[in-house]
């Protein structure tokens, strides 16, 4: 049985290990993500089974920068979504993204949360297809580069769950 829970400080080593396994081609995320993990503005959720951590999602909130800018508008920024290779295509990523959407909707009671956004490598076709199935669309096809040299794009999706 897979369950999603709020990460605790002791979980940073699991996050670091998964980041090293999943994101190493994109940069030194085993070093970068623990800093996000410790940030008070970032929430991390873990997916676990009875034996171990299968994945995590990190979400922070940034001011909205759309054309109809309001000072009280925010975007949920999915900083990282990682699932260990042997647990992929089993609903783990979908469950983690559902929890990120729930958090954004819950915070939307206190401030205006417009949407979720994330950055993805243009070469990560499996992740792009996954996010598209969840209702995300490309909003910036040339968002920059990962430190590993891959071109990045920006995607956005609603706070409502899509079928995964």
KOLNU-165115 format. One record per atom (N, C-alpha, C): x, y, z; residue in one letter; atom name; residue number from 0. Coordinates in Angstrom, 2 decimals, decimal comma. Example, Ala and Ser with C-alpha at 12.3 -4.5 7.8 and 13.67 -1.06 7.14 Angstrom:
BEGIN
      east     north        up   rest   atom    nr
     13,19     -5,69      7,80      A      N     0
     12,30     -4,50      7,80      A     CA     0
     13,20     -3,30      7,80      A      C     0
     12,85     -2,25      7,08      S      N     1
     13,67     -1,06      7,14      S     CA     1
     12,90      0,03      7,87      S      C     1
//
This chain:
BEGIN
      east     north        up   rest   atom    nr
      0,84     -1,18      0,00      X      N     0
      0,00      0,00      0,00      X     CA     0
      0,89      1,25      0,00      X      C     0
      0,62      2,15     -0,93      X      N     1
      1,38      3,39     -1,03      X     CA     1
      0,62      4,49     -0,30      X      C     1
      1,33      5,26      0,52      X      N     2
      0,70      6,41      1,16      X     CA     2
      1,61      7,63      1,00      X      C     2
      0,99      8,80      1,00      X      N     3
      1,70     10,06      0,86      X     CA     3
      1,64     10,78      2,20      X      C     3
      2,79     11,29      2,63      X      N     4
      2,86     11,97      3,92      X     CA     4
      3,79     13,18      3,83      X      C     4
      3,62     14,07      4,77      X      N     5
      4,50     15,23      4,87      X     CA     5
      5,89     14,77      5,31      X      C     5
      6,91     15,25      4,62      X      N     6
      8,29     14,88      4,97      X     CA     6
      8,68     15,53      6,29      X      C     6
      9,52     14,82      7,02      X      N     7
     10,07     15,31      8,28      X     CA     7
     11,57     15,61      8,07      X      C     7
     12,18     16,40      8,95      X      N     8
     13,61     16,71      8,78      X     CA     8
     14,49     15,47      8,59      X      C     8
     14,16     14,38      9,26      X      N     9
     14,97     13,16      9,13      X     CA     9
     14,88     12,53      7,74      X      C     9
     13,92     12,96      6,93      X      N    10
     13,73     12,39      5,59      X     CA    10
     14,66     13,00      4,54      X      C    10
     15,46     13,99      4,91      X      N    11
     16,31     14,66      3,93      X     CA    11
     17,27     13,68      3,26      X      C    11
     17,74     12,67      3,98      X      N    12
     18,66     11,71      3,35      X     CA    12
     17,97     10,89      2,28      X      C    12
     16,70     10,54      2,47      X      N    13
     15,95      9,83      1,44      X     CA    13
     15,76     10,71      0,21      X      C    13
     15,45     11,98      0,43      X      N    14
     15,30     12,93     -0,68      X     CA    14
     16,62     13,06     -1,43      X      C    14
     17,70     13,20     -0,70      X      N    15
     19,03     13,32     -1,33      X     CA    15
     19,34     12,07     -2,16      X      C    15
     19,08     10,91     -1,62      X      N    16
     19,37      9,67     -2,33      X     CA    16
     18,56      9,51     -3,60      X      C    16
     17,27      9,82     -3,53      X      N    17
     16,42      9,72     -4,72      X     CA    17
     16,85     10,76     -5,74      X      C    17
     17,16     11,97     -5,29      X      N    18
     17,61     13,02     -6,21      X     CA    18
     18,88     12,59     -6,93      X      C    18
     19,82     11,97     -6,21      X      N    19
     21,06     11,51     -6,84      X     CA    19
     20,76     10,45     -7,89      X      C    19
     19,81      9,58     -7,61      X      N    20
     19,46      8,50     -8,54      X     CA    20
     18,71      9,01     -9,76      X      C    20
     17,79      9,94     -9,55      X      N    21
     16,86     10,34    -10,61      X     CA    21
     17,31     11,56    -11,39      X      C    21
     17,95     12,52    -10,73      X      N    22
     18,24     13,81    -11,37      X     CA    22
     19,71     14,03    -11,72      X      C    22
     20,59     13,07    -11,51      X      N    23
     22,03     13,32    -11,68      X     CA    23
     22,39     13,83    -13,07      X      C    23
     21,69     13,40    -14,10      X      N    24
     22,02     13,88    -15,45      X     CA    24
     21,70     15,36    -15,65      X      C    24
     20,85     15,92    -14,79      X      N    25
     20,44     17,32    -14,93      X     CA    25
     21,26     18,29    -14,09      X      C    25
     22,05     17,79    -13,18      X      N    26
     22,84     18,65    -12,31      X     CA    26
     23,00     18,00    -10,95      X      C    26
     23,60     18,72    -10,02      X      N    27
     23,88     18,19     -8,69      X     CA    27
     22,68     18,41     -7,76      X      C    27
     21,57     17,77     -8,08      X      N    28
     20,36     17,96     -7,29      X     CA    28
     20,41     17,26     -5,94      X      C    28
     21,32     16,32     -5,76      X      N    29
     21,50     15,73     -4,43      X     CA    29
     22,03     16,78     -3,46      X      C    29
     22,69     17,81     -3,99      X      N    30
     23,18     18,92     -3,17      X     CA    30
     22,15     20,05     -3,11      X      C    30
     21,48     20,32     -4,22      X      N    31
     20,56     21,45     -4,33      X     CA    31
     19,25     21,20     -3,57      X      C    31
     18,65     20,03     -3,76      X      N    32
     17,32     19,79     -3,20      X     CA    32
     17,27     19,80     -1,67      X      C    32
     18,30     19,35     -0,95      X      N    33
     18,23     19,49      0,51      X     CA    33
     18,10     20,95      0,97      X      C    33
     18,65     21,89      0,19      X      N    34
     18,45     23,31      0,55      X     CA    34
     16,99     23,71      0,37      X      C    34
     16,37     23,25     -0,72      X      N    35
     14,94     23,50     -0,90      X     CA    35
     14,16     22,86      0,25      X      C    35
     14,53     21,63      0,58      X      N    36
     13,86     20,85      1,63      X     CA    36
     13,83     21,63      2,94      X      C    36
     14,94     22,31      3,25      X      N    37
     15,06     23,04      4,51      X     CA    37
     14,40     24,42      4,47      X      C    37
     14,00     24,88      3,30      X      N    38
     13,42     26,21      3,17      X     CA    38
     12,02     26,25      3,79      X      C    38
     11,73     27,26      4,61      X      N    39
     10,41     27,34      5,24      X     CA    39
      9,28     27,57      4,23      X      C    39
      9,58     28,04      3,04      X      N    40
      8,55     28,28      2,04      X     CA    40
      8,28     27,11      1,13      X      C    40
      8,93     25,98      1,39      X      N    41
      8,79     24,80      0,54      X     CA    41
      8,19     23,66      1,35      X      C    41
      7,20     22,99      0,77      X      N    42
      6,60     21,82      1,40      X     CA    42
      7,01     20,58      0,61      X      C    42
      7,44     19,54      1,31      X      N    43
      7,84     18,29      0,67      X     CA    43
      6,95     17,17      1,15      X      C    43
      6,49     16,37      0,20      X      N    44
      5,68     15,18      0,51      X     CA    44
      6,42     13,96     -0,02      X      C    44
      6,33     12,86      0,73      X      N    45
      6,94     11,60      0,34      X     CA    45
      5,87     10,58      0,04      X      C    45
      6,15      9,73     -0,94      X      N    46
      5,33      8,54     -1,18      X     CA    46
      6,12      7,36     -0,64      X      C    46
      5,46      6,56      0,19      X      N    47
      6,12      5,40      0,82      X     CA    47
      5,26      4,16      0,62      X      C    47
      5,93      3,03      0,59      X      N    48
      5,22      1,78      0,79      X     CA    48
      5,65      1,27      2,16      X      C    48
      5,41      0,02      2,46      X      N    49
      5,75     -0,51      3,79      X     CA    49
      7,25     -0,54      4,03      X      C    49
      8,04     -0,50      2,95      X      N    50
      9,47     -0,71      3,10      X     CA    50
     10,33      0,53      2,94      X      C    50
      9,91      1,47      2,06      X      N    51
     10,83      2,58      1,78      X     CA    51
     10,13      3,74      1,10      X      C    51
     10,90      4,82      0,93      X      N    52
     10,42      5,99      0,21      X     CA    52
     10,52      5,69     -1,29      X      C    52
      9,42      5,92     -2,01      X      N    53
      9,35      5,66     -3,45      X     CA    53
      9,51      6,92     -4,29      X      C    53
      9,24      8,07     -3,68      X      N    54
      9,34      9,32     -4,43      X     CA    54
      8,99     10,49     -3,55      X      C    54
      9,14     11,67     -4,13      X      N    55
      8,81     12,89     -3,40      X     CA    55
      8,39     13,98     -4,38      X      C    55
      7,68     14,96     -3,84      X      N    56
      7,36     16,19     -4,56      X     CA    56
      7,67     17,34     -3,63      X      C    56
      8,24     18,41     -4,20      X      N    57
      8,50     19,65     -3,47      X     CA    57
      7,73     20,76     -4,15      X      C    57
      7,04     21,56     -3,35      X      N    58
      6,27     22,67     -3,91      X     CA    58
      6,50     23,92     -3,06      X      C    58
      6,72     25,02     -3,75      X      N    59
      6,83     26,33     -3,12      X     CA    59
      5,83     27,26     -3,78      X      C    59
      5,75     28,47     -3,32      X      N    60
      4,79     29,42     -3,88      X     CA    60
      5,50     30,71     -4,22      X      C    60
      5,27     31,19     -5,44      X      N    61
      5,92     32,40     -5,95      X     CA    61
      4,86     33,36     -6,44      X      C    61
      5,15     34,66     -6,46      X      N    62
      4,16     35,63     -6,96      X     CA    62
      3,82     35,35     -8,43      X      C    62
      2,56     35,51     -8,75      X      N    63
      2,06     35,36    -10,12      X     CA    63
      2,64     36,47    -10,98      X      C    63
      3,05     36,13    -12,20      X      N    64
      3,62     37,14    -13,09      X     CA    64
      2,85     37,22    -14,41      X      C    64
      1,57     36,84    -14,39      X      N    65
      0,77     36,89    -15,60      X     CA    65
      0,37     38,30    -15,98      X      C    65
     -0,31     38,42    -17,10      X      N    66
     -0,69     39,73    -17,62      X     CA    66
     -1,67     40,47    -16,71      X      C    66
     -2,52     39,73    -16,01      X      N    67
     -3,50     40,36    -15,11      X     CA    67
     -2,99     40,33    -13,67      X      C    67
     -1,76     40,77    -13,48      X      N    68
     -1,08     40,70    -12,19      X     CA    68
     -1,88     41,42    -11,10      X      C    68
     -2,06     40,70    -10,00      X      N    69
     -2,63     41,26     -8,78      X     CA    69
     -1,63     40,97     -7,67      X      C    69
     -1,53     41,87     -6,74      X      N    70
     -0,51     41,71     -5,70      X     CA    70
     -0,77     40,49     -4,81      X      C    70
     -2,01     39,98     -4,80      X      N    71
     -2,31     38,85     -3,94      X     CA    71
     -2,37     37,53     -4,71      X      C    71
     -1,85     37,48     -5,92      X      N    72
     -1,90     36,27     -6,73      X     CA    72
     -0,58     35,51     -6,65      X      C    72
     -0,69     34,18     -6,56      X      N    73
      0,47     33,32     -6,41      X     CA    73
      0,38     32,14     -7,37      X      C    73
      1,51     31,48     -7,56      X      N    74
      1,61     30,26     -8,35      X     CA    74
      2,25     29,19     -7,48      X      C    74
      1,69     27,99     -7,51      X      N    75
      2,35     26,86     -6,87      X     CA    75
      3,45     26,37     -7,79      X      C    75
      4,69     26,42     -7,33      X      N    76
      5,84     26,05     -8,15      X     CA    76
      6,31     24,66     -7,73      X      C    76
      6,08     23,67     -8,59      X      N    77
      6,54     22,31     -8,31      X     CA    77
      8,04     22,29     -8,60      X      C    77
      8,82     22,33     -7,55      X      N    78
     10,27     22,43     -7,67      X     CA    78
     10,91     21,11     -8,08      X      C    78
     10,32     20,01     -7,66      X      N    79
     10,86     18,70     -8,01      X     CA    79
      9,77     17,64     -7,81      X      C    79
      9,73     16,71     -8,73      X      N    80
      8,93     15,49     -8,60      X     CA    80
      9,85     14,36     -9,01      X      C    80
     10,05     13,41     -8,12      X      N    81
     10,94     12,29     -8,42      X     CA    81
     10,33     10,99     -7,92      X      C    81
     10,42      9,97     -8,74      X      N    82
      9,97      8,62     -8,38      X     CA    82
     11,10      7,66     -8,74      X      C    82
     11,43      6,75     -7,83      X      N    83
     12,49      5,79     -8,13      X     CA    83
     12,07      4,96     -9,34      X      C    83
     13,01      4,58    -10,19      X      N    84
     12,67      3,90    -11,44      X     CA    84
     11,78      2,67    -11,27      X      C    84
     12,03      1,85    -10,27      X      N    85
     11,25      0,62    -10,11      X     CA    85
      9,82      0,86     -9,65      X      C    85
      9,48      2,08     -9,24      X      N    86
      8,11      2,39     -8,81      X     CA    86
      7,34      3,22     -9,83      X      C    86
      7,94      3,48    -10,97      X      N    87
      7,27      4,30    -11,99      X     CA    87
      6,13      3,52    -12,64      X      C    87
      5,18      4,28    -13,15      X      N    88
      4,00      3,75    -13,84      X     CA    88
      3,12      2,91    -12,90      X      C    88
      3,17      3,25    -11,61      X      N    89
      2,34      2,58    -10,61      X     CA    89
      1,46      3,58     -9,85      X      C    89
      1,39      4,81    -10,35      X      N    90
      0,54      5,82     -9,73      X     CA    90
      1,21      6,66     -8,67      X      C    90
      2,49      6,44     -8,42      X      N    91
      3,20      7,18     -7,36      X     CA    91
      3,28      8,66     -7,71      X      C    91
      3,74      8,98     -8,91      X      N    92
      3,85     10,38     -9,34      X     CA    92
      2,50     11,08     -9,35      X      C    92
      1,47     10,36     -9,80      X      N    93
      0,12     10,93     -9,82      X     CA    93
     -0,35     11,25     -8,41      X      C    93
     -0,11     10,34     -7,47      X      N    94
     -0,51     10,59     -6,08      X     CA    94
      0,22     11,79     -5,49      X      C    94
      1,51     11,91     -5,79      X      N    95
      2,28     13,05     -5,29      X     CA    95
      1,77     14,35     -5,89      X      C    95
      1,48     14,36     -7,18      X      N    96
      0,96     15,58     -7,81      X     CA    96
     -0,44     15,92     -7,29      X      C    96
     -1,24     14,90     -6,99      X      N    97
     -2,55     15,17     -6,39      X     CA    97
     -2,38     15,88     -5,05      X      C    97
     -1,39     15,44     -4,27      X      N    98
     -1,16     16,09     -2,97      X     CA    98
     -0,68     17,52     -3,14      X      C    98
      0,17     17,77     -4,14      X      N    99
      0,62     19,14     -4,42      X     CA    99
     -0,58     20,02     -4,79      X      C    99
     -1,49     19,49     -5,60      X      N   100
     -2,69     20,25     -5,97      X     CA   100
     -3,58     20,50     -4,76      X      C   100
     -3,70     19,51     -3,88      X      N   101
     -4,50     19,70     -2,66      X     CA   101
     -3,93     20,82     -1,81      X      C   101
     -2,61     20,84     -1,65      X      N   102
     -1,97     21,90     -0,86      X     CA   102
     -2,26     23,26     -1,47      X      C   102
     -2,12     23,38     -2,78      X      N   103
     -2,37     24,66     -3,45      X     CA   103
     -3,83     25,09     -3,27      X      C   103
     -4,75     24,14     -3,39      X      N   104
     -6,17     24,49     -3,18      X     CA   104
     -6,41     24,92     -1,74      X      C   104
     -5,81     24,20     -0,78      X      N   105
     -5,97     24,56      0,63      X     CA   105
     -5,43     25,96      0,90      X      C   105
     -4,26     26,28      0,37      X      N   106
     -3,69     27,61      0,56      X     CA   106
     -4,49     28,67     -0,18      X      C   106
     -5,20     28,25     -1,22      X      N   107
     -6,03     29,17     -1,98      X     CA   107
     -7,16     29,77     -1,16      X      C   107
     -7,43     29,20      0,00      X      N   108
     -8,44     29,78      0,89      X     CA   108
     -7,90     31,04      1,56      X      C   108
     -6,57     31,14      1,65      X      N   109
     -5,93     32,28      2,32      X     CA   109
     -5,43     33,33      1,33      X      C   109
     -5,07     32,92      0,14      X      N   110
     -4,56     33,83     -0,89      X     CA   110
     -4,91     33,25     -2,25      X      C   110
     -4,79     34,04     -3,28      X      N   111
     -5,16     33,60     -4,62      X     CA   111
     -4,02     32,77     -5,21      X      C   111
     -4,26     31,48     -5,39      X      N   112
     -3,30     30,60     -6,06      X     CA   112
     -3,85     30,36     -7,46      X      C   112
     -3,15     30,84     -8,47      X      N   113
     -3,64     30,79     -9,85      X     CA   113
     -3,55     29,41    -10,48      X      C   113
     -2,40     28,76    -10,31      X      N   114
     -2,16     27,49    -11,00      X     CA   114
     -0,89     26,86    -10,43      X      C   114
     -0,60     25,68    -10,90      X      N   115
      0,69     25,05    -10,62      X     CA   115
      1,58     25,23    -11,84      X      C   115
      2,86     25,44    -11,61      X      N   116
      3,83     25,50    -12,70      X     CA   116
      5,01     24,61    -12,34      X      C   116
      5,75     24,21    -13,35      X      N   117
      6,93     23,39    -13,15      X     CA   117
      7,88     23,56    -14,32      X      C   117
      9,11     23,18    -14,11      X      N   118
     10,13     23,20    -15,16      X     CA   118
     10,49     21,76    -15,46      X      C   118
     10,65     21,45    -16,75      X      N   119
     10,96     20,09    -17,18      X     CA   119
     11,97     20,16    -18,33      X      C   119
     12,86     19,19    -18,39      X      N   120
     13,80     19,13    -19,51      X     CA   120
     13,02     18,81    -20,79      X      C   120
     13,33     19,52    -21,85      X      N   121
     12,66     19,27    -23,14      X     CA   121
     12,97     17,88    -23,66      X      C   121
     14,05     17,28    -23,19      X      N   122
     14,43     15,94    -23,63      X     CA   122
     13,83     14,82    -22,78      X      C   122
     13,14     15,16    -21,70      X      N   123
     12,55     14,17    -20,80      X     CA   123
     11,14     13,84    -21,28      X      C   123
     11,06     13,05    -22,34      X      N   124
      9,78     12,78    -23,00      X     CA   124
      8,78     12,05    -22,10      X      C   124
      9,27     11,15    -21,26      X      N   125
      8,36     10,44    -20,35      X     CA   125
      7,71     11,41    -19,37      X      C   125
      8,50     12,32    -18,80      X      N   126
      7,94     13,30    -17,86      X     CA   126
      7,00     14,26    -18,57      X      C   126
      7,35     14,70    -19,76      X      N   127
      6,47     15,61    -20,51      X     CA   127
      5,13     14,95    -20,79      X      C   127
      5,14     13,67    -21,18      X      N   128
      3,89     12,95    -21,44      X     CA   128
      3,09     12,78    -20,15      X      C   128
      3,77     12,49    -19,05      X      N   129
      3,10     12,35    -17,75      X     CA   129
      2,40     13,65    -17,36      X      C   129
      3,13     14,76    -17,44      X      N   130
      2,53     16,04    -17,06      X     CA   130
      1,39     16,42    -18,00      X      C   130
      1,51     16,12    -19,27      X      N   131
      0,42     16,40    -20,22      X     CA   131
     -0,82     15,59    -19,84      X      C   131
     -0,64     14,32    -19,43      X      N   132
     -1,79     13,51    -18,99      X     CA   132
     -2,46     14,13    -17,77      X      C   132
     -1,70     14,85    -16,96      X      N   133
     -2,25     15,51    -15,78      X     CA   133
     -2,84     16,88    -16,10      X      C   133
     -2,83     17,25    -17,38      X      N   134
     -3,44     18,52    -17,78      X     CA   134
     -2,49     19,69    -17,87      X      C   134
     -1,20     19,46    -17,76      X      N   135
     -0,24     20,56    -17,88      X     CA   135
      0,00     20,88    -19,35      X      C   135
      0,28     22,15    -19,62      X      N   136
      0,56     22,62    -20,98      X     CA   136
      1,84     23,44    -20,96      X      C   136
      2,52     23,48    -22,08      X      N   137
      3,76     24,26    -22,18      X     CA   137
      3,40     25,74    -22,25      X      C   137
      4,00     26,54    -21,38      X      N   138
      3,77     27,99    -21,38      X     CA   138
      5,02     28,77    -21,75      X      C   138
      6,17     28,14    -21,68      X      N   139
      7,44     28,78    -22,07      X     CA   139
      8,35     27,68    -22,61      X      C   139
      8,42     27,54    -23,95      X      N   140
      9,20     26,44    -24,53      X     CA   140
     10,71     26,63    -24,44      X      C   140
     11,17     27,80    -24,07      X      N   141
     12,62     28,07    -23,97      X     CA   141
     12,91     28,72    -22,63      X      C   141
     12,69     27,98    -21,55      X      N   142
     12,78     28,52    -20,19      X     CA   142
     14,21     28,62    -19,67      X      C   142
     15,17     28,09    -20,38      X      N   143
     16,55     28,13    -19,91      X     CA   143
     17,19     26,77    -20,06      X      C   143
     18,19     26,52    -19,22      X      N   144
     18,98     25,30    -19,31      X     CA   144
     19,23     24,73    -17,93      X      C   144
     19,23     23,40    -17,84      X      N   145
     19,68     22,74    -16,62      X     CA   145
     21,20     22,80    -16,57      X      C   145
     21,77     22,69    -15,38      X      N   146
     23,22     22,76    -15,27      X     CA   146
     23,90     21,59    -15,97      X      C   146
     23,16     20,51    -16,23      X      N   147
     23,69     19,39    -17,00      X     CA   147
     23,67     19,64    -18,50      X      C   147
     23,15     20,79    -18,93      X      N   148
     23,17     21,17    -20,34      X     CA   148
     21,87     20,96    -21,10      X      C   148
     20,85     20,37    -20,48      X      N   149
     19,59     20,12    -21,16      X     CA   149
     18,74     21,38    -21,22      X      C   149
     18,10     21,62    -22,37      X      N   150
     17,18     22,75    -22,46      X     CA   150
     15,93     22,48    -21,62      X      C   150
     15,42     23,53    -20,99      X      N   151
     14,27     23,41    -20,10      X     CA   151
     13,08     24,14    -20,68      X      C   151
     11,89     23,67    -20,33      X      N   152
     10,67     24,38    -20,67      X     CA   152
      9,82     24,51    -19,41      X      C   152
      8,86     25,42    -19,46      X      N   153
      7,97     25,68    -18,32      X     CA   153
      6,59     25,20    -18,69      X      C   153
      5,92     24,52    -17,75      X      N   154
      4,57     24,02    -17,95      X     CA   154
      3,67     24,58    -16,85      X      C   154
      2,37     24,65    -17,14      X      N   155
      1,40     25,11    -16,15      X     CA   155
      0,17     24,21    -16,21      X      C   155
     -0,46     24,04    -15,06      X      N   156
     -1,67     23,24    -14,97      X     CA   156
     -2,59     23,79    -13,91      X      C   156
     -3,84     23,43    -14,01      X      N   157
     -4,84     23,94    -13,06      X     CA   157
     -4,68     23,27    -11,70      X      C   157
     -5,37     23,80    -10,74      X      N   158
     -5,35     23,22     -9,39      X     CA   158
     -6,26     22,01     -9,28      X      C   158
     -7,09     21,81    -10,28      X      N   159
     -8,01     20,67    -10,27      X     CA   159
     -7,30     19,44    -10,82      X      C   159
     -7,57     18,29    -10,25      X      N   160
     -6,94     17,05    -10,70      X     CA   160
     -7,45     16,65    -12,06      X      C   160
     -6,54     16,14    -12,85      X      N   161
     -6,86     15,54    -14,14      X     CA   161
     -6,66     14,04    -13,99      X      C   161
     -7,21     13,28    -14,90      X      N   162
     -6,96     11,84    -14,88      X     CA   162
     -5,51     11,58    -15,22      X      C   162
     -4,88     10,66    -14,51      X      N   163
     -3,47     10,35    -14,71      X     CA   163
     -3,25      9,14    -15,46      X      C   163
//
